[in-house]
Amino acid sequence: MKSDLEGGVEEVKITENATAQETITKDTQETQILQQVEIDIVSSKSDVIHDLPAEEIKIQGIQSQIEALKKLPKTLTSPKVPEKLDVSTLKMDILNVLKEARNTIAGLKYENAIVPQTKSEADVIQSERTSPTTAKLIPKCPEKMSKHDVSLTESNPGDDFDMFSLEEQQENVFSIVPPVQISAAPTCEESNCDDGEGYYRASVGEILNARYRVLGTVGKGVFSTVLRCLDLHATPAEDSDTNSSVVAIKLIRNNDTMRNASQTEIKVLKTLGSRDPKDRKHCVRLLDHFEHRNHISLVFEPMQMNLREAMKKFGGKSGIAIQAVRIFARHLLIALSHLEACDVVHADVKPDNILLDDKQTTVKVCDFGSAFFRTDGTHHDPTPYLVSRFYRAPEIILGFPYDKAVDMWSIGCCLFEMFTGQVLFPGSTNNEMLKLFMQLKGKLPSKFIKRHRTVYLEQFQMEPHFTDEMKFISRETDRVTGKPIVRHLEGMKTRTDLGNILMAAKSSTDKKNHVQELQNLLDKMLMLDPSKRICVRKALAHSFVKK
């Protein structure tokens, strides 16, 4: 399309003293130009004008002029024949219209645009209720904000939307798709509804459970596909700017293992919701669940974006203001307290699973796909790979039985990341994670090392991370040759100073004593021994959180 729009216009050079032969040549050239104009219109129209009816009308009018022009005699000898139009100028007019159309569409289309719900979307949804064939969402360009611009009292326009963030595409979810014309949704008889890995392939405009119209596909993670949908049975609240008829639907992959796991997730979500009727405990709410073409489907309230996206947007590499960290810390600890009261361990707390509302004032914990009830011993057997690696507690990596303290460790990692904009333990393997732990907190207790070796050798049948002489086996890669190397490290000394890192991230508006309070809280959250890690009750009473 670029060549059609910007290629320029071929000039037809005609002298004032043209001969009759030159006139014939000119007519031939004009006919060729007319044919080329028609080709340009068809090719450009197929690329652009289908999205812009107004521009199509303009071009159709010009096409009519061309058809009339083609019927004119080839000579100008008859005085009754009207003066011929300047074909090169006519083509330039056409190209200008096409260029205008291109520029208009350039302002509307983005790749994977992530935008919040807006009032214009509400207007679209209202028209969706009366017109079953089309629905468009209008994206807006998000504005850049510095660390100190994070709003705690009002919403910011153009915020990204994310939900249940999904691995490395990742770390990017609940997004609204770019504007798209809805077409009739295919049935499973017409096309395969699942891809080769069991993910559901939704069609925009498709109706789920005779109630939810698909507005867009958010993305997919390890366990599911997430869709943004319109609840056709909902009645939007008249006194609210938010649209209560938009929901997020998580479709679990179509295989037995994940179907079974989803039953636990539903049970956990129902328990959390029933124990929080006023929606004050900062856990995402399950609104409905059903089965759609062999996929367990969970319906959730929509939220603005996840915390990782919020940090990227508002904090960049420097983190967000400490006042925001304080408020979000309180919300996360309230959620953790609610989980504890319901005997639930989340087991995958990370920024991607913390959702931010449209006013950037509230966060909620989401994605309970790894959660389990503490009373159900079959769901938390030792495994060294539970929880996303950067937020994985030491006892998990060491192979010990784990409990609610793993969530406190993960929250500590999240709070550090919120304030500094850096991942606290960016290890590429469990082995490197242990090394980073000890560089911050010192060597593990001898009793932990002995117990770890026993579990790895006898139960996991894996190579332990320590020798029988209590030396740490550091498995590394040679930076020059790229070959793996092994080092036995005996005296693991602390190299990382948490206080220095936090102070380096402090801005001119962050008070020093507040940063020191955050450091004190993190020290208690990040104890290597889970039995010594701060409990949620004491964390909520901590001076950093209470202010």
Number of C-alpha atoms within 10 A of each C-alpha: 16 9 9 17 19 12 10 11 15 10 11 13 6 11 8 5 7 10 10 10 9 13 15 13 13 17 15 13 15 18 16 12 19 21 14 13 23 16 13 20 23 12 14 22 19 12 12 20 22 12 17 14 12 11 18 19 12 13 20 12 11 17 17 11 13 19 12 10 15 14 8 13 13 15 12 13 8 8 7 7 11 10 9 12 11 10 19 17 12 16 23 16 14 20 23 14 18 26 19 14 21 19 12 14 15 10 11 14 15 15 7 12 20 25 25 27 26 20 13 13 19 19 12 17 23 13 14 17 14 9 11 12 12 19 24 20 23 21 25 19 15 16 11 13 15 14 21 18 13 22 15 14 10 11 14 17 16 18 27 26 27 35 32 31 31 23 15 8 11 16 17 24 31 28 26 25 25 19 18 16 13 18 13 12 14 15 11 10 7 8 9 12 16 17 11 7 9 17 21 23 14 21 20 24 23 20 18 19 13 10 13 23 24 25 28 25 22 26 25 24 19 11 21 25 24 30 29 27 26 26 22 16 11 13 10 16 11 9 6 8 12 16 20 17 19 25 22 27 29 25 27 28 26 20 14 9 10 17 18 11 18 23 13 18 19 19 14 23 23 16 15 24 18 11 15 15 9 8 13 12 22 22 26 24 20 19 15 13 16 13 13 13 13 16 22 21 25 20 22 20 15 26 23 26 31 30 25 26 25 25 22 17 21 22 24 18 17 21 26 28 24 25 20 19 21 19 18 23 23 21 23 26 22 21 22 27 19 20 23 16 11 15 17 24 24 23 27 25 29 27 25 27 25 27 33 25 17 24 15 22 17 18 27 23 26 25 22 25 22 18 21 23 20 17 10 10 9 9 14 19 10 18 16 19 13 18 21 14 19 19 26 25 30 23 21 19 22 24 22 18 12 21 19 19 24 26 26 28 24 23 24 22 25 27 23 21 23 29 26 24 21 18 14 20 19 13 16 10 14 19 19 18 21 21 23 19 22 18 16 19 20 17 20 17 11 10 9 14 21 15 13 19 22 14 17 18 12 9 11 15 10 11 11 20 24 19 16 11 10 19 17 24 19 17 16 15 12 11 8 6 7 9 9 10 10 12 11 15 15 14 11 16 13 14 12 15 11 17 16 11 15 17 16 11 21 21 16 8 11 15 13 14 10 17 19 15 15 25 20 16 20 23 18 17 25 25 19 22 14 20 9 12 19 20 18 22 12 10 23 18 12 17 14 24 20 11 11
